[in-house]
Amino acid sequence: MCLPAGSAERDISGTWEAEVMGSKVVAHVNQDGSAISGVAYISNSSGGKASYQFVGNINQGNLSGTLAGGHSFSAKVYSDGQVAGVVRTKDGHYVPVSATRR
């Protein structure tokens, strides 16, 4: 069973990987205290690539923020090093995401 990280903010800076709807996502995360920022690169099976800048914050193991293009995200950081949450697209669709530190 995974439990949310404790009250001290975990350092989530680094490279994270996920697969979302058949596309590989690699996110490079920078952290300064509770502020996070970075870029997520998305590669699909047909060779297409896109990148999205993001900014947000971490508070007691909870992430929230926005991605370029009008999307937003929220997630939890778990004690086993996993991050799980959702991306809300600008059109209001919710896409589940689970990422692992690389």
Buried (B, 14 or more C-beta within 10 A) or exposed (E): EEEEBEEEBBEBBEEBEBEBEEBBBBBBBEBEEEEBBBBBEBEEEEEEEEEBEBEBBBEEBBBBBBBEEEBBBBBBBBEEBBBBBBBBBEEEEEEEBEBEEE
